[in-house]
Amino acid sequence: MFAPNMQSIYISNGVGIFILVILLIVSRTKILRYRIEDRIYTMLCFGVMLGCFFEAFSYTIDGRLFPGSIILNYIANTYLYSFNLILSLTMVFYVDLCLYDNPARLYKHYTMQKIVAVIMLSLNIANLFYPIIYTISPGNSYARLPFSYSFYVAILFYFVTAYLVEKNYEKLNGTRSFFNISAFLLPIGIGTGLQFMYYGLSLAWLSCAIGLTGLYMMQQNELAYVDPLVDTYNRQYLNNVLSAWINRKNRFYGIMIDIDHFKQINDTFGHSEGDRALKTVTDILRASRQDNELVFRFAGDEFIVLKRSDVQNGMDDYINEVERRLKEYNAVSQNYKLSLSYGVSYFEDADLDAFMKEIDTKMYEMKASHHEDILKDS
């Protein structure tokens, strides 16, 4: 056990706060996109900043008696244990959102992870009345109790979960070249592990700040693969996914989707309204996902949806859900109605160029049919 060195504690946590302040400043443009991932990232930055402060504060007042000192010591350590756990669980959610871009998955999955969090947080609150995790003596001295190590076990459980989420995604969809969770987990694992082994070291929260720096770097890399207007994957990332799936000899469905009469929307209502129509269609395509469908903006008002599948007719449910949501939108839309044309094909052992040509041809056949229907009705 190391005796606490207050100068090193102030320096390490001060550096952590400084890093996080810089991150929040330079990431402001990114955060203003208001994606749920960005809001989570901002919350983590502020939470870790408070962790750095409370870590230094708890060491400062430890063993010192003054009015309210014991209460303050309990408040600081309750926060440190609680947010350590919340940070780890939130990290799992963040990884899932970055990979699958589907908030609904967070409700369907991770039941055990949520149960563990509720139990451990409840025990942390109970510790205020019945010390089982740590104790604070009448002289205001903090000491770990054996059950405190269960929090490190829970954190390790979340680390393993986040790692497996990434590996499972890579197994299904190939490696995302701009995402590597190790950039976040490795510094936190090292810092937390050292602090676990040697009480008196204060590295955990600084390592969290370094880990968040790694996340920010991944976010910047991601910008190259995300369409800035509709906030979904772009053609460059589509090419990466197709290449990875074909190299793995995966079988998959592809749908090419085109917005009918999109030029008319632009000409009649202006390009700003055209942009809103694109965003509306993107939201519908993303919200309609049944499982692991990936949505890409291909070009202009054209989209491509991919899904790995060994089942024939594996996209019927998805298309039906898209049509249902389109009807809901059109029922309340005042200016214009949206309709889509589709081209669907199944890639097994075909040539990629032939596959792309097939979905393109089928989509234009459906689009021509829609135009003919309008002429008949007029």
C-alpha angles and dihedrals in degrees: 000000000000122000108240113262104206095198093056091044092053092046096048095046092040089054088049092054091045092052091050094049089052091047092052091049097048094040094051093103091050094047092051087071086079096214113157089246090057093050090050090049091052091048091051092051093052092042093052090045089057088046090057090049096047092045092057091039094052092052090047096055097035109121093008121114123209132132109304094002095127092049090050091049091053091048092051095048094042088056093046094052093041098048093044086062095041091049091053095048092044089052089060090051091047092052092049092049093048092050103037101022089211118119091189088071090067090065094046098045139041098048092147092048091053093047091051090051093050092048095047094045090049090052090050090056091045088054088071088069104024111028111223102136103039137342134216114209126223085260089059095250117149120222131175120237122211093258090062088080090066087072090059089049089052091049090050088050090056092046090054090047092053091048092050092047089058094045093048090051091050090050091054102035109013129252118317102225093209098048127073115155090197088077086067103031100045100062092041092048092051095045095044092045093053092047090048092054098041118038108206094048114105107200106116099087094040088053089051089055090050089048091052088052087057089051091051091052089052090050090055091050089050092060089073090061102041126081106238095213103049098019097230132112118297134220093270092060090043088060091050093051094046091049092049094047094047092048088053090048090238122168116225148161125244129194124191110203128192129185110238116235093000092151089057090055090052094045095046103037103020135253094284089062089045089056090051090052090053091050091047092053091046091052090050093049092049096043091051094061113128100189128333103347114150120213122209133179101229103183136324106327094348124106135183125208120196130191131175109230142154092195124095116234086022095151100050095096091049094051091046090053091049090052092048092053091045090056090050091052094046091050091066102027112114103189107041144344122247123223131172136209119214138202115190129189139163119230115210113141099336131126113270093229090052090048093051092045091051096053090043092051094046091049092052091047090056091044091053089049090054091052091051091052090053091051091051092050094048 
